[in-house]
Amino acid sequence: MLGFLTGDKVDHPMADAKQARAIIADLPADPLKALAEITHWLESLREARAFRVERLFDNIDVLDATAKSHQRKLAQDYFSTVRQQKFQESRLWTGSHLFWQTLSNAYLECVARFDAGRTGGTIFRKNLPVIVARTLRALTLQLKWILVRYGSVDPQVWADIGRLFQIAEASGFADNQIQIYPGVHGSGSVRQEFLKAVMLGVSATDGLSPMHQELAERLVAHFSPAFRMALQPGPGCAYGFDIAGGKPPFRIVGDRALPQTVRFFGAGDALGQLQNVEATIVETGAIPSGVHLGGSYDREMVLPVLRHLGMYWSDDLPARGAQRRPTATRMTVLHGMEEILRVLDPDNSDELDFSGADAADSNAESWIVENVSDGGYGAIIPAAKSDWVRVGALIGVKTETAKHWGVGIIRRVTRDEHQQRRVGVQLLSRVVIPVRIGKSGGAFASGPAAPAATALLLSTAPDSRGEVGVVLRESSYNPRDSLDMVVNNKGYLLMPSRLAEGGEDFDWAMFKPMARA
């Protein structure tokens, strides 16, 4: 243990050895309450000016170590529970984000006191690379928790990241291998911690669900030893970050002049390593043992994240799927499978070109559409609504000029400096048809199965593969089960083809239809 239990008289409870031990011993067993108390003590230490910088660091170190298990439990609870009540989700997020923010501020106070007067003894000077690396790691995790809620990042976060790297460069320890934390995975360098932060910043996490964002941050950390950094742009360095600019990292486009304080970086050899891991998972169905993701995940969870990161880590800009056209209209939005099915009651349908029921008595919201493409919409969300919005959510959509309800999936969520949220919506179908379905006895059954559930048919005719899309309730798709579909008392056999996507409350699947006699 570092020497926080001895030292000078300071008017703070943690200056006394007995009281400091009691503070640690008396922390609540509940992880959320314990982390809240640790956060409180970290803030109080930062404000206690009488502490010598060495003692300040010693106390922060003890609280940092004590918080590890509590923070891990909170993160596990947050990401492992698919559906949470808004109040509980907010408590878990606030507790985690506030801890990382306060921890980074506490370590920043150590750096600031040292940097202001170059105060501190030999032991502290020796620990300075560790303090800088820990601060960068805490800032990266603060960044992650902001992005998980699709929030806008305070420019001060980027300014602090840049300033810390400037200190490391100027002091000559940016590339030194150090033991940042105890344990097998605790070693690294300041440069590596810096690259984790900026690579997470350019990985387009606004296009990932919260759980996929958690995996993305873990994968960034795993591949970080292979990331590349240089003073000039080149292969494997597709991005730039001005360490004196206080602005987010950016992709290098064209050959415009940039300040000397810009550092160029990118995936480097990590892109090839990522692609190799992806190929291994596709071939074997298992996550390689050397890839540590902080938990056990199946291939269906990990592969989309690997593909997403591979696209944005490439030197080539991701291609846009369809041309956007500016527009100005309103769109009525239904949230989730159950709400869509409640409004689009199939018993109200007379024909396959079903136009939808009145949504006035539903929880429908009104969004402003600012651009449209063949593949979907870009929209602005009212500030006071839509706390449920996240990447991967299923929505019903109907513009002012549309006659019928459509259905889409939210693919991107961003928040600008005015805290106004914008979303990108992939349109699955402009006309969605509610239908009755049931597990089929097969093509040779005497008749269709009695319909036991409701689903959403996405088209009235098969595509070029002979398939139609159907959106089912969550976990309803089984590749071994055919379904009978009944529309207007007419039966169809749906032969399972593939699962296009599984969401929080839906399965989007493709079937090959056959009309029953």
C-alpha positions in Angstrom: 0.0 0.0 0.0 1.2 3.5 -0.7 2.0 5.8 2.2 -1.2 7.5 2.8 -1.5 6.3 6.4 1.4 8.4 7.5 2.1 12.1 7.0 1.5 15.6 8.1 -1.5 17.1 10.0 -4.1 18.2 7.5 -7.7 19.2 8.3 -9.3 16.3 6.4 -10.5 12.9 7.7 -8.3 11.0 5.3 -5.2 12.7 6.8 -5.6 10.6 9.9 -4.6 7.0 9.6 -7.4 5.6 11.9 -10.1 7.7 10.2 -8.9 6.8 6.8 -9.0 3.1 7.5 -12.5 3.5 9.0 -13.7 5.4 5.9 -12.6 2.4 3.7 -13.9 -0.2 6.1 -17.3 1.4 6.5 -18.2 1.8 2.9 -21.7 0.3 2.1 -21.9 -3.1 0.6 -24.2 -1.8 -2.1 -22.0 -0.9 -5.1 -24.0 2.2 -6.1 -23.9 3.7 -2.6 -20.2 2.7 -2.1 -19.2 4.3 -5.4 -21.1 7.4 -4.5 -19.2 7.7 -1.2 -15.9 7.1 -2.9 -16.8 9.8 -5.4 -17.5 12.2 -2.6 -14.2 11.5 -0.9 -12.3 12.0 -4.2 -14.0 15.4 -4.7 -13.1 16.4 -1.1 -9.5 15.4 -1.6 -9.3 17.5 -4.8 -10.5 20.6 -2.8 -8.2 20.0 0.2 -5.3 22.4 -0.8 -3.3 21.6 2.4 -2.4 18.1 1.2 1.1 17.8 -0.2 0.9 16.4 -3.8 2.5 13.1 -2.8 -0.1 12.5 -0.1 -2.9 13.6 -2.4 -1.8 11.0 -4.9 -1.5 8.3 -2.2 -5.1 8.9 -1.0 -6.5 9.0 -4.5 -4.7 5.7 -5.3 -6.3 4.0 -2.3 -9.8 5.2 -3.3 -9.2 4.3 -6.9 -8.2 0.7 -5.9 -11.2 0.4 -3.5 -13.6 1.5 -6.3 -12.6 -1.2 -8.8 -15.0 -3.9 -7.8 -17.9 -1.5 -7.2 -17.4 0.2 -10.6 -17.2 -3.2 -12.4 -20.5 -4.3 -10.7 -22.3 -1.1 -11.8 -21.1 -1.4 -15.3 -22.1 -5.1 -15.4 -25.6 -4.2 -14.1 -26.0 -1.4 -16.6 -25.0 -3.3 -19.7 -26.3 -6.8 -18.9 -29.9 -5.7 -18.3 -31.6 -5.1 -21.6 -34.7 -3.4 -20.3 -34.4 -1.2 -17.3 -36.7 1.3 -15.7 -35.7 4.8 -16.5 -35.0 5.7 -12.9 -32.7 2.7 -12.3 -30.9 3.2 -15.7 -30.3 6.9 -14.8 -28.9 6.0 -11.3 -26.5 3.5 -12.7 -25.3 5.8 -15.5 -25.0 8.8 -13.2 -23.0 6.9 -10.6 -20.6 5.5 -13.2 -20.1 8.6 -15.2 -19.7 10.8 -12.1 -17.1 8.5 -10.6 -14.9 8.6 -13.7 -15.3 12.3 -14.1 -14.4 12.9 -10.4 -11.5 10.4 -10.6 -10.0 12.1 -13.6 -10.4 15.5 -12.0 -8.6 14.2 -8.9 -5.7 12.9 -10.8 -5.7 16.1 -12.9 -5.3 18.1 -9.7 -2.1 16.1 -8.9 -0.8 16.9 -12.4 -1.8 20.5 -12.2 -0.1 21.0 -8.8 3.1 19.4 -10.0 3.1 21.2 -13.4 2.4 24.6 -11.9 5.5 24.7 -9.7 7.2 21.5 -10.5 6.7 20.6 -6.8 6.9 17.1 -5.5 9.6 14.8 -4.3 11.6 12.1 -6.1 8.9 9.5 -5.4 6.2 11.7 -6.9 8.3 12.6 -9.9 8.8 8.8 -10.5 5.1 8.3 -10.3 4.2 11.1 -12.7 4.0 8.8 -15.8 1.7 6.5 -13.9 -0.5 9.5 -12.8 -0.7 10.8 -16.4 -1.6 7.4 -17.8 -4.3 6.8 -15.1 -5.8 10.2 -15.8 -6.0 9.4 -19.5 -7.6 6.1 -18.8 -10.2 7.7 -16.5 -10.9 10.4 -19.2 -11.4 7.6 -21.8 -13.9 5.9 -19.5 -15.6 9.2 -18.8 -15.8 9.6 -22.6 -17.3 6.1 -23.0 -20.1 6.8 -20.5 -20.9 10.1 -22.3 -21.1 8.2 -25.6 -23.2 5.4 -24.2 -26.0 8.0 -23.8 -25.2 9.5 -27.2 -24.2 12.8 -25.5 -22.0 15.6 -26.7 -18.5 15.5 -25.3 -17.4 18.6 -23.3 -14.5 20.2 -25.1 -12.6 20.2 -21.8 -12.3 16.4 -22.0 -10.4 16.7 -25.3 -8.4 19.6 -24.0 -7.3 17.6 -21.0 -6.4 14.6 -23.1 -4.3 16.8 -25.3 -2.6 18.6 -22.4 -1.7 15.4 -20.7 0.0 14.1 -23.9 1.9 17.3 -24.3 3.3 16.9 -20.7 4.3 13.3 -21.5 6.0 14.3 -24.7 7.8 17.3 -23.1 8.9 15.2 -20.2 10.1 12.3 -22.5 8.1 9.5 -20.9 5.2 9.1 -23.5 6.6 5.8 -24.8 8.0 4.3 -21.5 6.4 1.0 -20.5 5.0 1.4 -17.0 2.9 -0.5 -14.6 -0.2 1.7 -14.7 -2.2 -0.5 -12.3 -1.3 -3.7 -10.5 -2.2 -7.0 -12.2 -1.6 -8.9 -15.4 -3.3 -6.4 -17.7 -2.1 -3.3 -15.9 1.0 -2.4 -17.9 1.2 0.0 -20.9 2.3 3.5 -21.8 1.0 7.0 -21.9 1.0 6.9 -25.7 -1.1 3.8 -25.6 -3.6 5.3 -23.2 -3.8 8.4 -25.4 -4.5 6.3 -28.4 -7.3 4.5 -26.7 -9.1 7.8 -26.1 -8.7 9.2 -29.6 -9.4 5.9 -31.3 -12.6 5.5 -29.3 -13.5 9.0 -30.4 -13.3 8.2 -34.1 -15.0 4.8 -34.0 -18.5 6.2 -34.7 -20.0 4.8 -31.5 -23.2 6.9 -32.3 -24.0 4.0 -34.7 -23.8 1.3 -32.0 -26.2 0.2 -29.2 -25.0 0.7 -25.6 -24.0 -2.9 -25.3 -22.1 -2.8 -28.6 -20.4 0.4 -27.3 -19.2 -1.5 -24.2 -17.7 -4.1 -26.5 -16.2 -1.4 -28.8 -14.4 0.2 -25.8 -13.0 -3.2 -24.8 -11.9 -4.0 -28.3 -10.2 -0.6 -28.6 -8.3 -1.4 -25.4 -7.4 -4.9 -26.7 -6.0 -3.8 -30.0 -4.4 -0.5 -28.7 -0.8 -1.9 -28.6 -0.9 -2.0 -32.5 -2.4 1.4 -33.0 -0.1 3.8 -35.0 0.9 7.4 -34.3 3.1 9.8 -36.4 4.0 13.4 -37.0 2.9 13.1 -40.6 -0.2 11.4 -42.2 0.4 8.1 -43.9 -0.9 4.6 -44.3 -2.6 3.4 -41.1 -2.9 7.0 -39.8 -6.2 8.2 -41.3 -7.0 10.6 -38.4 -5.6 13.6 -36.7 -5.9 15.2 -33.2 -4.6 18.7 -32.2 -3.1 18.2 -28.8 -3.4 22.0 -28.2 -6.8 22.5 -29.9 -9.4 21.2 -27.4 -11.5 19.7 -30.2 -12.4 16.1 -31.1 -10.2 14.0 -33.3 -10.9 14.1 -37.1 -10.4 12.2 -40.3 -7.8 13.6 -42.6 -9.4 14.6 -45.9 -7.4 16.4 -48.6 -4.0 18.0 -48.0 -4.9 21.2 -46.2 -2.3 22.7 -43.9 -2.6 21.7 -40.2 -0.9 23.1 -37.1 2.3 21.5 -35.9 0.5 20.4 -32.7 -1.6 17.9 -34.7 -0.7 14.3 -34.1 -1.7 11.8 -36.8 -2.9 8.4 -35.7 -4.9 5.4 -36.8 -5.5 1.7 -36.5 -2.1 0.7 -38.0 -1.5 -3.0 -37.7 -4.6 -3.3 -35.4 -6.9 -3.4 -38.5 -5.3 -6.6 -39.7 -5.4 -8.1 -36.3 -9.1 -7.2 -36.0 -9.9 -8.8 -39.3 -8.0 -11.9 -38.3 -10.1 -12.2 -35.1 -13.3 -11.7 -37.1 -12.3 -14.4 -39.5 -11.5 -16.8 -36.6 -14.9 -16.2 -35.0 -16.6 -16.8 -38.4 -14.7 -20.0 -38.9 -14.8 -21.5 -35.4 -17.8 -19.7 -33.8 -15.8 -18.9 -30.7 -14.1 -15.8 -29.4 -10.3 -16.4 -29.3 -9.0 -16.9 -25.8 -6.6 -14.1 -26.0 -9.3 -11.5 -26.6 -10.4 -10.2 -23.2 -13.8 -8.5 -23.4 -14.6 -8.3 -19.7 -17.3 -11.1 -19.9 -18.6 -13.9 -22.1 -20.3 -13.0 -25.3 -21.5 -15.0 -28.3 -20.4 -14.4 -31.8 -23.7 -12.7 -32.8 -22.9 -10.0 -30.3 -19.2 -9.5 -31.1 -19.1 -9.8 -34.9 -21.2 -6.7 -35.7 -18.9 -4.6 -33.5 -15.8 -6.0 -35.2 -17.3 -5.2 -38.6 -18.3 -1.7 -37.5 -14.8 -1.0 -36.1 -13.1 -2.4 -39.2 -15.1 0.0 -41.4 -14.2 3.1 -39.4 -10.6 2.0 -38.8 -9.9 1.7 -42.5 -8.0 4.3 -44.3 -10.9 4.5 -46.8 -13.9 6.6 -45.9 -17.1 4.4 -45.3 -19.3 4.7 -48.4 -22.7 6.3 -48.0 -25.5 3.9 -48.8 -27.8 6.5 -50.4 -27.9 10.1 -51.3 -29.5 12.4 -48.8 -32.0 15.0 -49.9 -32.9 17.9 -47.6 -36.5 18.2 -46.6 -38.7 19.8 -43.9 -41.6 17.8 -42.7 -42.9 16.1 -39.6 -43.0 12.4 -38.9 -45.2 10.6 -36.4 -43.2 7.9 -34.5 -44.3 4.9 -32.6 -41.8 3.3 -30.2 -41.3 -0.4 -30.1 -42.9 -3.6 -31.4 -45.8 -3.6 -28.9 -46.8 0.0 -29.5 -46.7 -0.6 -33.3 -48.8 -3.7 -33.1 -51.3 -2.0 -30.8 -51.9 0.9 -33.3 -51.7 -1.2 -36.4 -54.3 -3.8 -35.4 -54.6 -6.4 -38.2 -58.3 -6.8 -37.4 -58.8 -3.3 -38.9 -57.2 -4.4 -42.2 -59.4 -5.0 -45.3 -56.7 -5.3 -47.9 -52.9 -5.8 -48.0 -52.4 -2.1 -48.6 -53.3 -1.4 -45.0 -53.0 2.3 -44.1 -53.0 2.1 -40.3 -55.2 3.1 -37.4 -55.4 6.4 -35.6 -52.3 6.9 -33.4 -53.9 9.8 -31.4 -54.5 7.6 -28.4 -51.0 6.1 -28.4 -47.7 7.3 -27.1 -46.8 8.6 -30.6 -44.2 11.3 -30.9 -43.7 14.0 -33.6 -40.2 14.3 -35.0 -38.9 16.8 -37.5 -37.5 15.1 -40.7 -34.5 17.2 -42.0 -33.3 14.8 -44.8 -34.6 11.8 -46.6 -32.9 9.1 -48.8 -34.1 5.9 -50.5 -32.9 4.1 -47.3 -34.4 6.2 -44.6 -34.6 9.5 -42.8 -32.5 12.0 -40.7 -34.7 13.5 -38.0 -34.5 15.9 -35.1 -36.0 14.7 -31.8 -37.9 17.0 -29.4 -35.7 17.8 -26.4 -38.2 16.9 -23.7 -39.2 13.5 -25.1 -37.9 10.2 -26.3 -35.8 9.0 -23.4 -36.0 5.6 -24.9 -34.2 6.4 -28.1 -31.1 4.3 -28.7 -29.4 2.6 -31.7 -31.2 -0.6 -32.6 -34.7 0.5 -31.5 -37.6 -0.4 -33.7 -40.0 2.4 -34.6 -43.2 2.9 -36.6 -43.0 5.9 -38.9 -45.6 7.9 -40.9 -44.7 11.3 -42.5 -47.2 14.0 -43.1 -47.5 13.1 -46.8 -47.6 9.3 -46.3 -50.9 7.3 -46.5 -49.5 4.2 -44.8 -47.4 3.3 -41.7 -43.8 2.2 -42.3 -41.3 0.7 -40.0 -37.6 1.4 -39.4 -34.7 0.9 -37.1 -32.7 3.7 -35.4 -29.1 3.4 -36.7 -27.4 6.6 -35.4 -28.0 9.0 -32.5 -26.1 12.2 -32.0 -26.4 15.2 -29.7 -25.1 18.6 -30.7 -23.6 21.4 -28.6 -27.1 22.7 -27.9 -28.1 19.2 -26.6 -30.4 18.7 -29.6 -30.6 15.1 -30.6 -30.5 13.9 -34.2 -31.2 10.4 -35.4 -30.6 8.4 -38.5 -33.4 5.9 -39.3 -33.0 2.9 -41.7 -36.4 2.3 -43.3 -37.3 -1.4 -43.5 -40.5 -0.7 -45.4 -42.6 2.3 -46.3 -45.7 0.2 -46.0 -46.0 -2.3 -43.2 -48.8 -4.8 -43.0 -49.9 -6.4 -39.6 -50.6 -10.1 -40.0 -51.5 -13.2 -37.9 -49.0 -16.0 -37.7 -48.7 -19.4 -36.0 -46.2 -22.3 -36.0 -46.9 -24.4 -39.1 -47.3 -28.1 -39.6 -45.5 -27.8 -42.9 -46.4 -27.7 -46.6 -48.4 -30.9 -46.5 -50.5 -30.0 -43.5 -54.2 -30.2 -44.0 -54.6 -26.5 -43.3 -52.9 -23.5 -41.9 -52.2 -23.4 -38.1 -54.4 -21.3 -35.9 -52.8 -17.9 -35.7 -51.3 -17.4 -32.3 -49.4 -14.1 -32.6 -49.2 -10.9 -34.5 -46.3 -9.8 -36.8 -45.5 -7.2 -39.4 -45.2 -8.1 -43.1 -42.7 -5.7 -44.8 -43.8 -6.3 -48.5 -46.6 -7.7 -50.6 -44.2 -9.4 -53.1 -41.0 -11.4 -52.7 -37.6 -9.7 -53.5 -35.0 -11.0 -56.0 -34.1 -13.8 -53.7 -37.8 -14.9 -53.5 -37.9 -13.7 -49.8 -40.2 -11.4 -47.8 -39.3 -9.7 -44.6 -41.3 -10.2 -41.4 -40.8 -8.5 -38.1 -41.7 -10.8 -35.2 -41.7 -10.4 -31.5 -38.4 -10.9 -29.8 -36.9 -14.5 -29.9 -39.8 -15.7 -32.1 -37.7 -16.7 -35.1 -36.4 -20.3 -35.2 -34.6 -21.4 -38.4 -36.2 -24.9 -38.0 -39.8 -23.6 -37.8 -42.0 -22.7 -40.7 -44.9 -20.3 -40.0 -48.4 -20.1 -41.3 -49.5 -16.5 -42.0 -53.1 -15.5 -42.3 -54.1 -12.2 -44.1 -57.8 -11.6 -44.8 -58.6 -15.2 -44.2 -56.1 -16.3 -46.8 -53.3 -18.6 -45.7 -49.6 -18.5 -46.7 -46.7 -20.8 -45.7 -43.5 -19.0 -44.7 -40.3 -21.1 -45.0 -37.5 -19.7 -42.8 -34.6 -18.3 -44.7 -32.4 -16.2 -42.3 -32.5 -13.8 -39.4 -31.7 -10.4 -40.7 -31.4 -8.8 -37.2 -32.5 -9.5 -33.6 -33.4 -6.4 -31.5 -34.4 -5.7 -28.0 -38.0 -6.5 -28.6 -38.1 -7.8 -32.2 -36.8 -10.3 -34.7 -36.5 -9.1 -38.3 -36.4 -12.3 -40.4 -36.6 -13.3 -44.0 -38.9 -16.1 -45.3 -39.8 -17.7 -48.6 -43.6 -17.5 -48.9 -45.9 -20.1 -50.5 -49.6 -19.5 -51.0 -51.8 -22.3 -49.6 -54.5 -23.8 -51.7 
